Amino acid sequence: MYHNPVLLNECISGLNINPSGTYVDVTYGGGGHSKEIFKLISDGRLIAFDQDKDAVNNKLEDDKFTLINHNFQFLKNFLRLHDATKVDGILADLGVSSHQFDVPERGFSTRFESPLDMRMNQGQTKTAADVVNTYSESDISDVLNNYGEINNYRCFVKGIIEYRKKNKISTTSELIDSVSRCYPQHKKNKFLAQLFQALRIEVNNEMDVLKSLLTQATESLKSGGRLVVISYHSLEDRIVKNFIKSGNFEGKVEKDFYGNPIVEYKQITRKPIMPEEMEINENNRARSAKLRIAEKL
């Protein structure tokens, strides 16, 4: 089941929809955001991306709608293929959908005993099991430190390395067993969430894919077009914030000969929009969401 789209009204308002415009939802999922965009385009177009084959089951049947069953890192190529080289708005709701978390065999959740998978695109070969069983100790250290932001990541790495010497780590429960001595029980959920996040980011190459999306979105938006991005953890949000502010991922604003800042976007939101408490109560996935909106200059 696909749950309610996060920050729906804020996203739609942020896109500033022109009924004749062309809009792109790069994270279609259950189609929640797309369906709302679609209501507002009378003679426009909506193009959506989702690499998960489950998303195809939610496809809108209409000539004005196109669903592309591929990763959004191929944004520009597919827009060109569909005669939409310049668009009026791009929406990205990053991370894992509620549906993906709730299907046990996908291996995204700490709640279920399941294969250690975590692939968003089920057609790719690398899984989380491959990461924990075949990566070197230093590579696993980099993944957990950089993508999980786990304070005592070395304990986790040691646990994984010791466990896999005796048994292959094939399931979520085996992974959890391998690191069970690395956190106090009252903080178990937090530490395991960080561990699973780190592995998921590595399996799906999420940081590089996000950077590619932002670069291609800038080249694909018309002047005055809107970029609307929801992120769910500080690594993603920092990349989005820096890019909107400066046009690069370090957040360093460069200036021209006259001292004027060289930027691609006007920030519509100086600070991220966060969900109200009521939305968080209704949809737990919204609790860590941060929405940033920018307009192409």
C-alpha positions as YAML, in Angstrom:
chain: A
units: angstrom
residues:
- id: 1
  name: MET
  ca: [0.00, 0.00, 0.00]
- id: 2
  name: TYR
  ca: [1.22, 3.51, -0.86]
- id: 3
  name: HIS
  ca: [0.60, 6.05, 1.89]
- id: 4
  name: ASN
  ca: [-0.36, 9.70, 1.70]
- id: 5
  name: PRO
  ca: [2.11, 11.92, -0.19]
- id: 6
  name: VAL
  ca: [4.23, 14.06, 2.12]
- id: 7
  name: LEU
  ca: [3.72, 17.87, 2.25]
- id: 8
  name: LEU
  ca: [1.28, 17.58, -0.66]
- id: 9
  name: ASN
  ca: [-0.28, 21.06, -0.58]
- id: 10
  name: GLU
  ca: [3.08, 22.74, 0.00]
- id: 11
  name: CYS
  ca: [4.63, 20.91, -2.98]
- id: 12
  name: ILE
  ca: [1.76, 21.78, -5.33]
- id: 13
  name: SER
  ca: [1.82, 25.41, -4.21]
- id: 14
  name: GLY
  ca: [5.62, 25.46, -4.63]
- id: 15
  name: LEU
  ca: [5.39, 24.27, -8.24]
- id: 16
  name: ASN
  ca: [3.26, 27.33, -9.07]
- id: 17
  name: ILE
  ca: [1.48, 25.32, -11.76]
- id: 18
  name: ASN
  ca: [0.70, 26.74, -15.20]
- id: 19
  name: PRO
  ca: [-2.27, 24.75, -16.64]
- id: 20
  name: SER
  ca: [-0.49, 24.60, -20.03]
- id: 21
  name: GLY
  ca: [2.92, 23.71, -18.60]
- id: 22
  name: THR
  ca: [5.04, 20.56, -18.63]
- id: 23
  name: TYR
  ca: [5.84, 19.07, -15.22]
- id: 24
  name: VAL
  ca: [8.06, 16.21, -14.09]
- id: 25
  name: ASP
  ca: [7.62, 14.04, -10.99]
- id: 26
  name: VAL
  ca: [10.89, 12.11, -10.74]
- id: 27
  name: THR
  ca: [9.68, 9.92, -7.83]
- id: 28
  name: TYR
  ca: [6.24, 8.69, -8.89]
- id: 29
  name: GLY
  ca: [5.70, 5.90, -6.32]
- id: 30
  name: GLY
  ca: [1.98, 5.66, -5.60]
- id: 31
  name: GLY
  ca: [1.31, 8.70, -7.76]
- id: 32
  name: GLY
  ca: [0.06, 10.85, -4.89]
- id: 33
  name: HIS
  ca: [1.86, 14.06, -5.88]
- id: 34
  name: SER
  ca: [1.39, 13.37, -9.61]
- id: 35
  name: LYS
  ca: [-2.39, 12.96, -9.33]
- id: 36
  name: GLU
  ca: [-2.64, 16.37, -7.67]
- id: 37
  name: ILE
  ca: [-0.44, 18.00, -10.33]
- id: 38
  name: PHE
  ca: [-2.54, 16.31, -13.01]
- id: 39
  name: LYS
  ca: [-5.75, 17.91, -11.71]
- id: 40
  name: LEU
  ca: [-4.27, 21.35, -12.38]
- id: 41
  name: ILE
  ca: [-2.93, 20.90, -15.92]
- id: 42
  name: SER
  ca: [-5.71, 21.33, -18.50]
- id: 43
  name: ASP
  ca: [-3.67, 21.25, -21.70]
- id: 44
  name: GLY
  ca: [-0.23, 20.63, -20.20]
- id: 45
  name: ARG
  ca: [1.82, 17.46, -19.75]
- id: 46
  name: LEU
  ca: [3.03, 15.38, -16.84]
- id: 47
  name: ILE
  ca: [6.07, 13.10, -17.13]
- id: 48
  name: ALA
  ca: [6.95, 10.81, -14.22]
- id: 49
  name: PHE
  ca: [9.92, 8.60, -13.39]
- id: 50
  name: ASP
  ca: [10.16, 5.58, -11.11]
- id: 51
  name: GLN
  ca: [12.71, 2.77, -11.32]
- id: 52
  name: ASP
  ca: [10.61, 0.48, -9.08]
- id: 53
  name: LYS
  ca: [8.47, -1.87, -11.17]
- id: 54
  name: ASP
  ca: [5.77, -1.80, -8.44]
- id: 55
  name: ALA
  ca: [5.10, 1.87, -9.29]
- id: 56
  name: VAL
  ca: [3.93, 0.93, -12.80]
- id: 57
  name: ASN
  ca: [0.79, -0.57, -11.24]
- id: 58
  name: ASN
  ca: [-0.31, 2.96, -10.24]
- id: 59
  name: LYS
  ca: [0.06, 4.47, -13.70]
- id: 60
  name: LEU
  ca: [-2.41, 7.19, -14.74]
- id: 61
  name: GLU
  ca: [-4.14, 6.28, -18.00]
- id: 62
  name: ASP
  ca: [-4.20, 9.52, -19.99]
- id: 63
  name: ASP
  ca: [-2.54, 10.85, -23.14]
- id: 64
  name: LYS
  ca: [-1.16, 13.82, -21.19]
- id: 65
  name: PHE
  ca: [0.72, 11.47, -18.84]
- id: 66
  name: THR
  ca: [3.94, 9.52, -19.45]
- id: 67
  name: LEU
  ca: [5.51, 7.13, -16.89]
- id: 68
  name: ILE
  ca: [9.17, 6.25, -17.46]
- id: 69
  name: ASN
  ca: [10.23, 3.10, -15.59]
- id: 70
  name: HIS
  ca: [13.85, 4.21, -15.08]
- id: 71
  name: ASN
  ca: [16.03, 5.97, -12.52]
- id: 72
  name: PHE
  ca: [15.79, 9.77, -12.61]
- id: 73
  name: GLN
  ca: [19.55, 9.96, -13.17]
- id: 74
  name: PHE
  ca: [18.60, 9.62, -16.87]
- id: 75
  name: LEU
  ca: [16.32, 12.68, -16.68]
- id: 76
  name: LYS
  ca: [17.71, 14.72, -19.58]
- id: 77
  name: ASN
  ca: [17.93, 11.83, -22.03]
- id: 78
  name: PHE
  ca: [14.35, 10.74, -21.47]
- id: 79
  name: LEU
  ca: [12.98, 14.31, -21.55]
- id: 80
  name: ARG
  ca: [14.69, 14.78, -24.89]
- id: 81
  name: LEU
  ca: [13.24, 11.48, -26.10]
- id: 82
  name: HIS
  ca: [9.75, 12.69, -25.19]
- id: 83
  name: ASP
  ca: [10.17, 16.17, -26.76]
- id: 84
  name: ALA
  ca: [10.28, 17.96, -23.40]
- id: 85
  name: THR
  ca: [13.76, 19.50, -23.31]
- id: 86
  name: LYS
  ca: [12.57, 22.48, -21.23]
- id: 87
  name: VAL
  ca: [9.97, 22.03, -18.51]
- id: 88
  name: ASP
  ca: [8.04, 24.25, -16.08]
- id: 89
  name: GLY
  ca: [8.59, 22.32, -12.88]
- id: 90
  name: ILE
  ca: [10.39, 19.32, -11.39]
- id: 91
  name: LEU
  ca: [9.34, 17.57, -8.17]
- id: 92
  name: ALA
  ca: [11.50, 15.07, -6.25]
- id: 93
  name: ASP
  ca: [10.33, 13.23, -3.12]
- id: 94
  name: LEU
  ca: [13.58, 11.49, -2.18]
- id: 95
  name: GLY
  ca: [14.29, 8.35, -0.19]
- id: 96
  name: VAL
  ca: [12.27, 5.17, 0.22]
- id: 97
  name: SER
  ca: [8.50, 5.10, -0.21]
- id: 98
  name: SER
  ca: [6.22, 3.84, 2.57]
- id: 99
  name: HIS
  ca: [5.27, 1.01, 0.23]
- id: 100
  name: GLN
  ca: [8.90, -0.10, -0.11]
- id: 101
  name: PHE
  ca: [9.34, -0.01, 3.68]
- id: 102
  name: ASP
  ca: [6.16, -2.02, 4.20]
- id: 103
  name: VAL
  ca: [6.97, -4.89, 1.81]
- id: 104
  name: PRO
  ca: [9.07, -7.25, 3.99]
- id: 105
  name: GLU
  ca: [10.95, -9.00, 1.17]
- id: 106
  name: ARG
  ca: [12.43, -5.69, -0.04]
- id: 107
  name: GLY
  ca: [14.64, -5.62, 3.08]
- id: 108
  name: PHE
  ca: [14.39, -1.87, 3.77]
- id: 109
  name: SER
  ca: [12.87, -2.14, 7.24]
- id: 110
  name: THR
  ca: [14.29, -3.26, 10.57]
- id: 111
  name: ARG
  ca: [10.78, -4.46, 11.51]
- id: 112
  name: PHE
  ca: [10.79, -7.62, 9.38]
- id: 113
  name: GLU
  ca: [12.87, -10.76, 9.03]
- id: 114
  name: SER
  ca: [13.72, -10.64, 5.33]
- id: 115
  name: PRO
  ca: [16.50, -11.03, 2.75]
- id: 116
  name: LEU
  ca: [19.09, -8.27, 3.01]
- id: 117
  name: ASP
  ca: [18.16, -6.61, -0.30]
- id: 118
  name: MET
  ca: [17.45, -2.82, -0.25]
- id: 119
  name: ARG
  ca: [17.44, -2.36, -4.04]
- id: 120
  name: MET
  ca: [15.09, 0.36, -5.28]
- id: 121
  name: ASN
  ca: [15.54, -0.99, -8.80]
- id: 122
  name: GLN
  ca: [14.93, -4.72, -8.55]
- id: 123
  name: GLY
  ca: [16.69, -5.20, -11.88]
- id: 124
  name: GLN
  ca: [20.12, -4.20, -10.55]
- id: 125
  name: THR
  ca: [22.45, -6.86, -9.16]
- id: 126
  name: LYS
  ca: [24.11, -5.33, -6.07]
- id: 127
  name: THR
  ca: [22.23, -5.85, -2.79]
- id: 128
  name: ALA
  ca: [22.91, -4.89, 0.82]
- id: 129
  name: ALA
  ca: [24.03, -8.49, 1.42]
- id: 130
  name: ASP
  ca: [26.74, -7.98, -1.21]
- id: 131
  name: VAL
  ca: [27.95, -4.85, 0.60]
- id: 132
  name: VAL
  ca: [28.26, -6.44, 4.05]
- id: 133
  name: ASN
  ca: [29.73, -9.72, 2.78]
- id: 134
  name: THR
  ca: [32.16, -8.61, 0.07]
- id: 135
  name: TYR
  ca: [33.30, -5.05, 0.89]
- id: 136
  name: SER
  ca: [36.66, -4.63, 2.60]
- id: 137
  name: GLU
  ca: [36.74, -3.47, 6.21]
- id: 138
  name: SER
  ca: [37.84, 0.03, 5.18]
- id: 139
  name: ASP
  ca: [35.08, 0.29, 2.54]
- id: 140
  name: ILE
  ca: [32.39, -0.75, 5.03]
- id: 141
  name: SER
  ca: [33.86, 1.83, 7.44]
- id: 142
  name: ASP
  ca: [33.48, 4.55, 4.79]
- id: 143
  name: VAL
  ca: [29.87, 3.57, 4.06]
- id: 144
  name: LEU
  ca: [28.77, 3.56, 7.71]
- id: 145
  name: ASN
  ca: [30.70, 6.70, 8.65]
- id: 146
  name: ASN
  ca: [29.76, 8.78, 5.60]
- id: 147
  name: TYR
  ca: [26.18, 7.66, 4.99]
- id: 148
  name: GLY
  ca: [24.97, 6.54, 8.43]
- id: 149
  name: GLU
  ca: [26.68, 9.25, 10.48]
- id: 150
  name: ILE
  ca: [27.03, 6.59, 13.22]
- id: 151
  name: ASN
  ca: [29.23, 7.84, 16.07]
- id: 152
  name: ASN
  ca: [30.69, 4.43, 16.98]
- id: 153
  name: TYR
  ca: [30.67, 3.04, 13.44]
- id: 154
  name: ARG
  ca: [33.91, 1.12, 14.11]
- id: 155
  name: CYS
  ca: [32.08, -1.19, 16.52]
- id: 156
  name: PHE
  ca: [29.49, -1.90, 13.80]
- id: 157
  name: VAL
  ca: [32.20, -2.63, 11.25]
- id: 158
  name: LYS
  ca: [34.01, -4.97, 13.64]
- id: 159
  name: GLY
  ca: [30.76, -6.80, 14.40]
- id: 160
  name: ILE
  ca: [29.99, -7.29, 10.71]
- id: 161
  name: ILE
  ca: [33.53, -8.48, 9.88]
- id: 162
  name: GLU
  ca: [33.61, -10.95, 12.80]
- id: 163
  name: TYR
  ca: [30.16, -12.34, 12.03]
- id: 164
  name: ARG
  ca: [30.83, -12.89, 8.33]
- id: 165
  name: LYS
  ca: [34.00, -14.88, 9.07]
- id: 166
  name: LYS
  ca: [31.74, -17.63, 10.45]
- id: 167
  name: ASN
  ca: [28.47, -17.11, 8.55]
- id: 168
  name: LYS
  ca: [27.32, -15.19, 5.51]
- id: 169
  name: ILE
  ca: [25.03, -12.27, 6.47]
- id: 170
  name: SER
  ca: [21.96, -12.94, 4.32]
- id: 171
  name: THR
  ca: [19.00, -11.54, 6.29]
- id: 172
  name: THR
  ca: [18.05, -8.41, 8.20]
- id: 173
  name: SER
  ca: [18.05, -10.34, 11.51]
- id: 174
  name: GLU
  ca: [21.57, -11.68, 10.88]
- id: 175
  name: LEU
  ca: [22.79, -8.15, 10.23]
- id: 176
  name: ILE
  ca: [21.10, -6.93, 13.42]
- id: 177
  name: ASP
  ca: [22.67, -9.83, 15.38]
- id: 178
  name: SER
  ca: [26.14, -8.94, 14.07]
- id: 179
  name: VAL
  ca: [26.00, -5.44, 15.61]
- id: 180
  name: SER
  ca: [23.85, -6.13, 18.68]
- id: 181
  name: ARG
  ca: [26.59, -5.19, 21.17]
- id: 182
  name: CYS
  ca: [27.16, -1.75, 19.61]
- id: 183
  name: TYR
  ca: [24.23, 0.21, 21.02]
- id: 184
  name: PRO
  ca: [22.20, 0.55, 24.24]
- id: 185
  name: GLN
  ca: [18.80, -1.17, 23.96]
- id: 186
  name: HIS
  ca: [16.87, 2.07, 24.52]
- id: 187
  name: LYS
  ca: [18.54, 3.51, 21.40]
- id: 188
  name: LYS
  ca: [18.31, 0.36, 19.29]
- id: 189
  name: ASN
  ca: [15.84, 1.77, 16.74]
- id: 190
  name: LYS
  ca: [17.89, 4.91, 16.13]
- id: 191
  name: PHE
  ca: [21.18, 3.05, 15.60]
- id: 192
  name: LEU
  ca: [19.63, 0.40, 13.36]
- id: 193
  name: ALA
  ca: [17.88, 3.08, 11.28]
- id: 194
  name: GLN
  ca: [21.28, 4.75, 10.72]
- id: 195
  name: LEU
  ca: [22.85, 1.41, 9.76]
- id: 196
  name: PHE
  ca: [20.07, 0.53, 7.31]
- id: 197
  name: GLN
  ca: [20.14, 4.05, 5.85]
- id: 198
  name: ALA
  ca: [23.88, 3.83, 5.20]
- id: 199
  name: LEU
  ca: [23.59, 0.48, 3.41]
- id: 200
  name: ARG
  ca: [20.58, 1.61, 1.38]
- id: 201
  name: ILE
  ca: [22.37, 4.76, 0.20]
- id: 202
  name: GLU
  ca: [25.38, 2.66, -0.86]
- id: 203
  name: VAL
  ca: [23.32, -0.01, -2.64]
- id: 204
  name: ASN
  ca: [21.38, 2.59, -4.63]
- id: 205
  name: ASN
  ca: [24.23, 5.10, -5.08]
- id: 206
  name: GLU
  ca: [21.80, 7.73, -3.80]
- id: 207
  name: MET
  ca: [24.14, 10.67, -3.23]
- id: 208
  name: ASP
  ca: [25.66, 10.58, -6.72]
- id: 209
  name: VAL
  ca: [22.23, 10.06, -8.28]
- id: 210
  name: LEU
  ca: [20.87, 13.08, -6.37]
- id: 211
  name: LYS
  ca: [23.76, 15.27, -7.54]
- id: 212
  name: SER
  ca: [23.17, 14.13, -11.11]
- id: 213
  name: LEU
  ca: [19.46, 14.94, -10.79]
- id: 214
  name: LEU
  ca: [20.08, 18.48, -9.52]
- id: 215
  name: THR
  ca: [22.58, 19.22, -12.30]
- id: 216
  name: GLN
  ca: [20.25, 17.88, -15.00]
- id: 217
  name: ALA
  ca: [17.19, 19.59, -13.50]
- id: 218
  name: THR
  ca: [18.95, 22.95, -13.79]
- id: 219
  name: GLU
  ca: [19.64, 22.29, -17.47]
- id: 220
  name: SER
  ca: [16.05, 21.09, -18.06]
- id: 221
  name: LEU
  ca: [14.05, 23.86, -16.36]
- id: 222
  name: LYS
  ca: [12.80, 26.94, -18.21]
- id: 223
  name: SER
  ca: [13.53, 30.37, -16.76]
- id: 224
  name: GLY
  ca: [10.93, 30.80, -14.03]
- id: 225
  name: GLY
  ca: [10.55, 27.03, -13.70]
- id: 226
  name: ARG
  ca: [10.34, 25.60, -10.21]
- id: 227
  name: LEU
  ca: [12.45, 22.94, -8.49]
- id: 228
  name: VAL
  ca: [10.68, 21.31, -5.52]
- id: 229
  name: VAL
  ca: [12.63, 18.76, -3.43]
- id: 230
  name: ILE
  ca: [11.68, 16.82, -0.28]
- id: 231
  name: SER
  ca: [14.59, 15.21, 1.57]
- id: 232
  name: TYR
  ca: [14.56, 12.99, 4.65]
- id: 233
  name: HIS
  ca: [18.02, 13.15, 6.18]
- id: 234
  name: SER
  ca: [20.75, 15.74, 6.65]
- id: 235
  name: LEU
  ca: [23.04, 14.35, 3.92]
- id: 236
  name: GLU
  ca: [20.39, 14.84, 1.23]
- id: 237
  name: ASP
  ca: [19.18, 18.17, 2.59]
- id: 238
  name: ARG
  ca: [22.71, 19.59, 2.73]
- id: 239
  name: ILE
  ca: [23.31, 18.73, -0.94]
- id: 240
  name: VAL
  ca: [19.99, 20.29, -2.01]
- id: 241
  name: LYS
  ca: [20.48, 23.39, 0.14]
- id: 242
  name: ASN
  ca: [24.04, 24.01, -1.10]
- id: 243
  name: PHE
  ca: [23.11, 23.48, -4.73]
- id: 244
  name: ILE
  ca: [20.13, 25.84, -4.66]
- id: 245
  name: LYS
  ca: [22.14, 28.49, -2.83]
- id: 246
  name: SER
  ca: [25.35, 28.33, -4.88]
- id: 247
  name: GLY
  ca: [24.98, 26.06, -7.92]
- id: 248
  name: ASN
  ca: [27.57, 23.65, -6.48]
- id: 249
  name: PHE
  ca: [27.55, 20.98, -3.78]
- id: 250
  name: GLU
  ca: [30.00, 22.71, -1.46]
- id: 251
  name: GLY
  ca: [27.72, 25.73, -0.99]
- id: 252
  name: LYS
  ca: [30.45, 28.21, -1.98]
- id: 253
  name: VAL
  ca: [28.92, 31.12, -3.90]
- id: 254
  name: GLU
  ca: [31.18, 32.29, -6.71]
- id: 255
  name: LYS
  ca: [31.13, 35.91, -7.94]
- id: 256
  name: ASP
  ca: [31.62, 37.52, -11.31]
- id: 257
  name: PHE
  ca: [34.14, 40.25, -12.17]
- id: 258
  name: TYR
  ca: [31.87, 42.91, -10.61]
- id: 259
  name: GLY
  ca: [31.30, 40.99, -7.39]
- id: 260
  name: ASN
  ca: [27.80, 39.80, -8.24]
- id: 261
  name: PRO
  ca: [26.99, 36.25, -7.09]
- id: 262
  name: ILE
  ca: [26.78, 33.71, -9.93]
- id: 263
  name: VAL
  ca: [23.68, 31.65, -9.10]
- id: 264
  name: GLU
  ca: [21.16, 29.58, -11.05]
- id: 265
  name: TYR
  ca: [18.22, 29.87, -8.66]
- id: 266
  name: LYS
  ca: [16.19, 32.26, -6.58]
- id: 267
  name: GLN
  ca: [15.46, 30.60, -3.23]
- id: 268
  name: ILE
  ca: [11.71, 30.58, -2.66]
- id: 269
  name: THR
  ca: [12.28, 28.97, 0.75]
- id: 270
  name: ARG
  ca: [15.23, 30.31, 2.73]
- id: 271
  name: LYS
  ca: [14.55, 27.69, 5.40]
- id: 272
  name: PRO
  ca: [13.03, 24.29, 4.66]
- id: 273
  name: ILE
  ca: [9.29, 23.78, 5.07]
- id: 274
  name: MET
  ca: [8.57, 21.09, 7.68]
- id: 275
  name: PRO
  ca: [5.33, 19.14, 8.18]
- id: 276
  name: GLU
  ca: [2.81, 20.20, 10.81]
- id: 277
  name: GLU
  ca: [2.30, 17.93, 13.80]
- id: 278
  name: MET
  ca: [-1.08, 16.80, 12.46]
- id: 279
  name: GLU
  ca: [0.50, 15.48, 9.25]
- id: 280
  name: ILE
  ca: [3.23, 13.67, 11.20]
- id: 281
  name: ASN
  ca: [0.58, 11.98, 13.36]
- id: 282
  name: GLU
  ca: [-1.28, 10.83, 10.25]
- id: 283
  name: ASN
  ca: [1.81, 9.84, 8.25]
- id: 284
  name: ASN
  ca: [4.89, 8.81, 10.25]
- id: 285
  name: ARG
  ca: [7.10, 9.03, 7.13]
- id: 286
  name: ALA
  ca: [6.64, 12.82, 7.19]
- id: 287
  name: ARG
  ca: [8.41, 13.28, 10.52]
- id: 288
  name: SER
  ca: [11.87, 13.97, 9.07]
- id: 289
  name: ALA
  ca: [10.79, 15.62, 5.79]
- id: 290
  name: LYS
  ca: [12.30, 18.93, 4.69]
- id: 291
  name: LEU
  ca: [10.97, 20.71, 1.61]
- id: 292
  name: ARG
  ca: [13.00, 23.23, -0.37]
- id: 293
  name: ILE
  ca: [11.68, 25.26, -3.31]
- id: 294
  name: ALA
  ca: [13.69, 27.25, -5.86]
- id: 295
  name: GLU
  ca: [12.96, 29.15, -9.07]
- id: 296
  name: LYS
  ca: [15.29, 28.98, -12.07]
- id: 297
  name: LEU
  ca: [16.63, 32.42, -12.99]
...
